[in-house]
Amino acid sequence: MLKVAFTNQELSFLKKIGFNVNCNLNIDIADEIVDKLGYDDTGIAADIITKITTNKDW
């Protein structure tokens, strides 16, 4: 389980792309999110990828 400090804006973005999640992420879901966002290294997608992949439990 990853505890990620997502903002409301990030959670809303994730919901719009099909992930109805909260700040406690199953590692499999976190992996799916990173895969779906791919190499989108701009804006909110980049922030989400960074928060997940730099998490101490990743």
Backbone as CSV, one residue per row, in Angstrom:
resi,resn,N_x,N_y,N_z,CA_x,CA_y,CA_z,C_x,C_y,C_z
1,MET,0.847,-1.179,0.000,0.000,0.000,0.000,0.890,1.240,0.000
2,LEU,0.579,2.149,-0.906,1.286,3.423,-0.976,0.384,4.517,-0.420
3,LYS,0.928,5.346,0.440,0.200,6.522,0.920,0.771,7.710,0.155
4,VAL,-0.064,8.273,-0.716,0.372,9.356,-1.591,-0.461,10.600,-1.289
5,ALA,0.203,11.722,-1.111,-0.475,12.976,-0.767,-0.972,13.683,-2.029
6,PHE,-2.012,13.109,-2.647,-2.609,13.731,-3.823,-3.421,14.951,-3.423
7,THR,-3.421,15.953,-4.284,-4.300,17.109,-4.087,-5.689,16.749,-4.616
8,ASN,-6.678,17.553,-4.276,-8.032,17.338,-4.813,-8.027,17.420,-6.332
9,GLN,-7.225,18.313,-6.880,-7.122,18.469,-8.326,-6.558,17.189,-8.965
10,GLU,-5.546,16.609,-8.345,-4.954,15.369,-8.860,-5.946,14.212,-8.773
11,LEU,-6.684,14.125,-7.669,-7.689,13.070,-7.526,-8.789,13.226,-8.570
12,SER,-9.178,14.460,-8.845,-10.186,14.725,-9.864,-9.668,14.323,-11.248
13,PHE,-8.429,14.642,-11.539,-7.808,14.261,-12.807,-7.783,12.744,-12.950
14,LEU,-7.376,12.045,-11.900,-7.334,10.585,-11.939,-8.721,10.003,-12.168
15,LYS,-9.725,10.582,-11.539,-11.095,10.101,-11.720,-11.536,10.266,-13.174
16,LYS,-11.159,11.385,-13.787,-11.530,11.648,-15.181,-10.901,10.649,-16.149
17,ILE,-9.744,10.089,-15.774,-9.104,9.110,-16.661,-9.392,7.669,-16.233
18,GLY,-10.352,7.516,-15.312,-10.827,6.181,-14.981,-10.340,5.570,-13.695
19,PHE,-9.676,6.353,-12.848,-9.177,5.831,-11.577,-9.881,6.529,-10.426
20,ASN,-10.847,5.858,-9.822,-11.556,6.398,-8.675,-10.810,5.945,-7.424
21,VAL,-9.789,6.712,-7.047,-8.881,6.322,-5.965,-8.856,7.385,-4.877
22,ASN,-8.188,7.045,-3.781,-7.922,8.024,-2.737,-6.414,8.052,-2.509
23,CYS,-5.976,8.556,-1.395,-4.536,8.704,-1.153,-3.856,7.409,-0.715
24,ASN,-4.611,6.353,-0.504,-4.047,5.037,-0.194,-4.180,4.170,-1.440
25,LEU,-3.057,3.908,-2.090,-3.065,3.178,-3.352,-2.509,1.780,-3.209
26,ASN,-3.232,0.828,-3.750,-2.702,-0.519,-3.913,-1.571,-0.405,-4.930
27,ILE,-0.487,-1.129,-4.741,0.670,-1.034,-5.628,0.306,-1.381,-7.072
28,ASP,-0.618,-2.306,-7.269,-1.029,-2.662,-8.633,-1.745,-1.494,-9.321
29,ILE,-2.573,-0.786,-8.578,-3.271,0.377,-9.136,-2.270,1.493,-9.421
30,ALA,-1.323,1.695,-8.508,-0.289,2.716,-8.722,0.480,2.414,-10.006
31,ASP,0.795,1.152,-10.222,1.509,0.734,-11.429,0.667,1.008,-12.677
32,GLU,-0.629,0.724,-12.605,-1.532,0.987,-13.731,-1.595,2.483,-14.050
33,ILE,-1.646,3.308,-13.009,-1.690,4.752,-13.213,-0.436,5.229,-13.927
34,VAL,0.730,4.782,-13.440,1.996,5.185,-14.055,2.048,4.707,-15.506
35,ASP,1.602,3.470,-15.752,1.590,2.946,-17.131,0.663,3.772,-18.024
36,LYS,-0.519,4.117,-17.523,-1.485,4.861,-18.337,-0.980,6.272,-18.647
37,LEU,-0.365,6.900,-17.662,0.131,8.255,-17.884,1.411,8.250,-18.716
38,GLY,2.082,7.110,-18.718,3.267,6.938,-19.556,4.331,7.984,-19.350
39,TYR,4.738,8.566,-20.439,5.825,9.542,-20.393,5.307,10.969,-20.454
40,ASP,4.076,11.171,-20.013,3.498,12.514,-19.995,4.185,13.301,-18.885
41,ASP,5.222,14.020,-19.264,6.045,14.694,-18.261,5.692,16.170,-18.101
42,THR,4.415,16.477,-18.313,3.992,17.863,-18.160,2.818,17.957,-17.197
43,GLY,2.748,19.069,-16.516,1.601,19.401,-15.682,1.239,18.381,-14.628
44,ILE,-0.056,18.203,-14.461,-0.592,17.377,-13.388,-0.194,15.908,-13.531
45,ALA,-0.121,15.412,-14.760,0.282,14.017,-14.968,1.702,13.787,-14.447
46,ALA,2.580,14.724,-14.715,3.965,14.607,-14.230,4.006,14.631,-12.709
47,ASP,3.191,15.485,-12.105,3.142,15.559,-10.643,2.683,14.233,-10.044
48,ILE,1.683,13.626,-10.656,1.157,12.349,-10.162,2.213,11.258,-10.305
49,ILE,2.836,11.173,-11.471,3.881,10.167,-11.691,4.997,10.339,-10.670
50,THR,5.422,11.569,-10.453,6.504,11.835,-9.496,6.107,11.425,-8.083
51,LYS,4.890,11.764,-7.680,4.452,11.416,-6.324,4.407,9.901,-6.121
52,ILE,4.016,9.168,-7.149,3.949,7.716,-7.021,5.346,7.100,-7.052
53,THR,6.134,7.456,-8.054,7.424,6.778,-8.260,8.503,7.191,-7.274
54,THR,8.309,8.297,-6.568,9.283,8.682,-5.543,8.811,8.289,-4.142
55,ASN,7.670,7.618,-4.064,7.159,7.151,-2.777,8.109,6.104,-2.196
56,LYS,8.358,6.184,-0.911,9.311,5.265,-0.261,8.905,3.804,-0.369
57,ASP,7.626,3.538,-0.573,7.143,2.160,-0.676,7.007,1.661,-2.114
58,TRP,7.382,2.489,-3.082,7.280,2.124,-4.490,8.255,1.068,-4.741
